[in-house]
Amino acid sequence: MLEQTAEHWGQSYFSETFNRREWQAHPLSIQRQYELQGNLMREEWLFSRYLNRKRVQRAASLGAGRAETEIALLELGAVEHFDLFDVSSVGIEYAKSIAEEKGFGHKVTCHVGPIGCAELNENTYDLITFVASLHHMEPLAETLERANRALTQHGIIWCANEYIGPDRFDYPVAHAAIAKSFFQQIPPGLRNHWHRELQFPTPQEVAEVDPTEAPCSSKIEPTMRDMFPALEIMPLYGAFAFMVFWGLNHDALYETPEGTELTRFILGMDKALTDAGILPTYFAHIIARKNNALRQQIHRPGRHSSTLLYRYAQRAASILRHLKIR
């Protein structure tokens, strides 16, 4: 399974076709996020708002990919040393070469392999990043517990541009209906040429391309709220835009004035629908601070609310209360 994932992302990291399909990659999407972050790039936003512009000694990136954000944090002076972990060597080897070109290759250590097997020593990292990667990781609670243990006392976890929408892109019927209705109003030249109606991949098709793609993305926010009392979530919108982008002529969005204007309109609708409470946010920045009390939960098997055993225990307790058995 992981070999397939590594191959998929190794081919996708530098594919223009793949990147143009991503709604967040469009220049207008990047501009909107810049504005949401107070006219700051996301690395500067993190450095200023959460690191108080003080350099941290050591950071880890889990699912680093091309590590563009991590390299930017090193360039800013926000991080002294980054450990990069990824299932594919393609992206992080590229990141290592960029770091060397910029003169700080010695500040990057690359680790290739399953994230679940990554060696994360306790009380080691001041910052752990998941740059659009946490939604690829199972089991979710265990991944977050390992990250929490690896943080120093005042360390933070940053999930950047994280997808927290429906698992495997299995959009609710009501959400999909809005996007499908809008799609019918788009001029044919700005739609893809092989579908008259907006179509989405099935969960099975999503998993066939990448078995790690969003298996439990909808559980990220509730799981993290349960585990980290000091949690901050910055909505980045994306529900409407993400759905509509499946059916567009992506080259036209980049290469024609009409495509640019359509993208601008889609992003406006995307924000309006979420601000009005009609659609939720599908993407977010998430900041979690080290939870020292979580250690006690980790050593009490089955007591974490995200575990199956705990849910069975809750159900049994409910039945016993109903029967007045003590």
C-alpha positions in Angstrom: 0.0 0.0 0.0 2.7 2.5 1.0 4.7 1.6 -2.1 1.7 2.7 -4.2 1.4 5.9 -2.2 5.1 6.7 -2.6 4.9 6.1 -6.3 1.7 8.2 -6.7 3.2 11.2 -4.9 6.6 10.8 -6.4 5.0 11.3 -9.8 2.6 14.1 -8.6 4.9 16.5 -6.8 6.3 18.1 -10.0 3.4 17.5 -12.3 1.9 20.7 -13.7 -1.3 18.8 -14.7 -1.7 17.5 -11.1 -1.0 20.9 -9.5 -3.4 22.8 -11.8 -6.2 20.5 -10.6 -5.6 21.6 -7.0 -7.9 24.5 -6.2 -5.4 25.8 -3.6 -2.6 26.0 -6.1 -4.3 28.7 -8.3 -2.7 32.1 -7.8 -6.0 33.6 -6.8 -6.4 31.0 -4.1 -2.9 31.7 -2.8 -3.7 35.4 -2.8 -6.9 34.8 -0.8 -5.0 32.7 1.8 -2.4 35.4 2.0 -5.1 37.9 2.9 -6.7 35.6 5.4 -3.3 35.4 7.1 -3.2 39.2 7.6 -1.2 39.8 4.3 1.5 37.3 5.4 2.8 34.1 3.8 1.8 31.2 6.0 5.3 30.7 7.3 5.6 34.3 8.3 2.1 34.1 9.9 3.2 31.1 12.0 6.5 32.7 12.9 5.0 35.9 14.0 1.8 34.7 15.6 2.8 31.5 17.3 6.6 31.5 17.6 6.8 35.1 18.6 9.5 35.5 16.0 11.8 33.4 18.2 13.8 30.7 16.5 13.0 27.1 17.6 16.0 24.7 17.8 14.4 21.6 16.3 11.3 20.8 14.2 9.9 17.8 12.5 7.7 17.6 9.4 5.6 14.5 9.1 4.6 13.9 5.5 6.9 16.6 4.2 6.5 16.2 0.5 8.6 18.8 -1.3 9.0 20.6 2.1 8.5 24.1 0.6 7.0 25.4 3.8 9.8 23.8 5.9 12.5 25.3 3.7 10.8 28.7 4.0 10.8 28.4 7.8 14.5 27.7 7.7 15.1 30.7 5.4 13.1 32.9 7.8 15.3 31.8 10.7 12.2 30.4 12.4 13.8 26.9 12.8 17.4 25.9 13.4 17.1 22.3 12.2 14.3 20.3 10.4 13.9 16.6 10.4 11.8 15.8 7.3 9.8 12.5 7.2 8.0 11.3 4.1 7.0 8.0 2.5 8.5 9.1 -0.9 12.1 10.1 -1.3 11.4 12.3 -4.4 10.1 15.3 -2.6 12.4 15.5 0.4 15.5 14.8 -1.8 14.4 17.8 -3.8 14.0 19.8 -0.6 17.5 18.7 0.6 19.0 19.9 -2.7 17.3 23.3 -2.4 18.5 23.7 1.2 22.1 22.9 0.0 21.8 25.5 -2.8 20.7 28.0 -0.2 23.6 27.2 2.1 21.8 25.4 4.9 21.8 21.8 3.8 23.3 20.9 7.1 20.1 22.1 8.8 18.0 19.4 7.1 17.9 15.7 7.9 15.7 13.4 5.6 14.0 10.2 6.7 12.2 8.1 4.1 9.7 5.5 5.2 6.3 4.9 6.8 5.4 7.8 9.1 4.1 5.2 11.6 7.6 3.9 11.9 9.3 7.3 12.2 11.6 7.6 15.2 10.2 10.5 17.2 12.0 10.7 20.5 10.1 12.1 23.5 10.6 15.8 24.4 12.6 16.5 21.3 10.8 19.0 19.0 9.7 22.5 19.6 7.5 22.4 16.5 5.9 19.5 14.5 4.3 20.3 11.2 1.8 18.4 9.1 1.6 20.4 5.9 -1.6 19.1 4.3 -0.6 15.6 5.4 -2.4 14.6 8.6 -5.5 13.5 6.6 -3.3 10.8 5.1 -2.4 9.2 8.4 -3.9 6.3 10.2 -4.5 5.6 13.0 -5.2 9.3 13.6 -5.2 9.4 17.4 -2.0 7.3 17.7 -0.3 9.6 15.2 -1.2 12.7 17.2 -0.3 11.0 20.5 3.2 10.2 19.2 3.6 13.8 18.0 2.5 15.1 21.4 5.0 13.0 23.2 7.7 14.2 20.9 7.1 17.8 21.6 9.1 19.8 24.2 7.1 21.2 27.1 5.9 24.3 25.2 6.0 22.8 21.8 3.3 23.2 19.2 1.8 21.1 16.4 0.9 23.0 13.2 -1.4 21.3 10.7 -1.1 23.7 7.7 -3.7 23.8 4.9 -5.2 20.6 6.4 -8.1 18.9 4.7 -10.8 18.3 7.3 -13.7 17.6 5.0 -15.6 14.4 4.2 -13.7 11.1 4.2 -12.4 10.0 0.8 -14.1 13.1 -0.7 -17.5 11.5 -0.2 -19.4 14.8 -0.1 -22.8 15.0 1.5 -25.7 15.1 -1.0 -26.7 18.6 0.0 -23.2 19.9 -0.5 -22.7 18.2 -3.8 -26.1 19.5 -5.1 -25.0 23.1 -4.7 -21.8 22.5 -6.7 -23.6 20.5 -9.4 -26.2 23.2 -9.9 -23.6 25.9 -10.3 -21.6 23.7 -12.7 -24.5 23.8 -15.2 -24.1 27.6 -15.5 -20.4 27.5 -16.4 -19.7 28.1 -20.1 -18.7 24.8 -21.9 -15.2 26.1 -22.7 -14.3 26.4 -19.0 -15.5 22.9 -18.1 -13.7 19.7 -18.9 -14.6 18.2 -22.2 -15.7 14.7 -21.2 -18.5 15.3 -18.7 -21.7 17.2 -19.2 -22.4 17.1 -15.5 -20.2 17.6 -12.5 -18.9 14.2 -11.4 -16.9 13.2 -8.3 -14.8 10.2 -7.7 -16.3 7.5 -5.5 -14.5 6.7 -2.2 -13.3 3.4 -3.8 -11.8 5.3 -6.7 -10.1 7.7 -4.4 -8.6 4.8 -2.4 -7.5 3.1 -5.6 -5.3 6.1 -6.6 -3.9 6.6 -3.1 -4.9 4.2 -0.3 -3.9 6.9 2.3 -6.1 9.6 0.8 -8.4 11.1 3.5 -9.5 7.8 5.2 -10.6 9.7 8.4 -10.3 13.4 7.5 -13.7 14.3 9.0 -12.4 13.0 12.4 -9.4 15.3 12.5 -11.1 18.3 14.1 -13.2 16.4 16.7 -10.2 14.1 17.6 -7.9 17.1 18.1 -10.4 19.0 20.1 -10.7 16.0 22.4 -7.0 15.6 22.7 -5.8 19.2 22.9 -7.8 21.7 25.0 -5.7 24.6 23.8 -6.6 24.2 20.1 -6.9 27.0 17.5 -8.5 26.5 14.1 -8.3 29.1 11.3 -10.8 28.3 8.6 -9.5 28.4 5.0 -12.8 27.6 3.4 -12.6 25.4 0.3 -15.8 23.3 0.3 -17.4 24.8 -2.7 -14.2 25.5 -4.6 -12.9 22.0 -4.0 -16.0 20.3 -5.4 -16.4 22.6 -8.4 -12.7 22.2 -9.4 -13.3 18.5 -10.2 -15.1 19.5 -13.4 -13.2 22.4 -14.7 -10.9 23.0 -17.7 -7.9 23.7 -15.5 -5.6 25.0 -18.2 -8.3 27.6 -19.1 -8.3 28.8 -15.5 -4.6 29.7 -15.8 -4.4 30.7 -19.4 -7.5 32.7 -20.2 -9.0 35.9 -18.8 -12.4 34.1 -18.7 -10.8 31.3 -16.6 -9.3 33.8 -14.2 -12.6 35.6 -13.7 -14.4 32.2 -13.2 -11.9 31.3 -10.5 -12.3 34.6 -8.8 -16.1 34.1 -8.8 -15.8 30.6 -7.5 -13.6 31.7 -4.6 -16.1 34.5 -3.8 -19.0 32.0 -3.7 -16.9 29.6 -1.7 -16.3 32.2 1.0 -19.9 33.5 0.9 -21.5 30.0 1.3 -19.3 29.2 4.3 -19.7 32.6 6.0 -23.5 32.2 5.6 -23.4 28.8 7.3 -24.6 26.9 4.2 -21.3 25.0 3.7 -18.6 24.2 6.3 -14.9 24.8 5.9 -13.1 21.9 4.3 -9.6 23.2 4.9 -7.9 24.9 7.9 -4.8 25.8 9.7 -4.8 24.0 13.1 -2.6 24.9 16.0 -2.3 22.5 19.0 -0.1 23.1 22.0 1.6 20.3 24.0 -0.9 18.5 26.2 1.1 17.2 29.1 -2.0 15.6 30.7 -2.4 13.4 27.5 0.3 11.2 28.8 -2.0 9.8 31.4 -4.6 9.0 28.8 -2.0 7.2 26.7 -1.2 4.8 29.5 -4.9 4.0 30.1 -5.7 1.7 27.2 -9.2 2.0 25.8 -10.0 5.2 27.6 -9.5 7.6 24.7 -12.8 8.6 23.2 -11.6 7.9 19.6 -10.9 4.2 20.4 -13.4 1.4 19.5 -13.0 -0.2 22.9 -13.9 3.1 24.7 -17.1 3.4 22.6 -18.0 -0.1 23.5 -17.4 0.7 27.2 -19.6 3.7 26.9 -22.4 1.7 25.3 -22.1 -1.0 28.0 -22.3 1.6 30.8 -25.4 3.1 29.2 -27.1 -0.3 29.1 -26.2 -1.1 32.7 -27.5 2.3 33.9 -30.8 1.6 32.1 -31.0 -1.8 33.8 -30.1 -0.1 37.1 -27.2 -2.5 37.5 -24.3 -1.1 39.6 
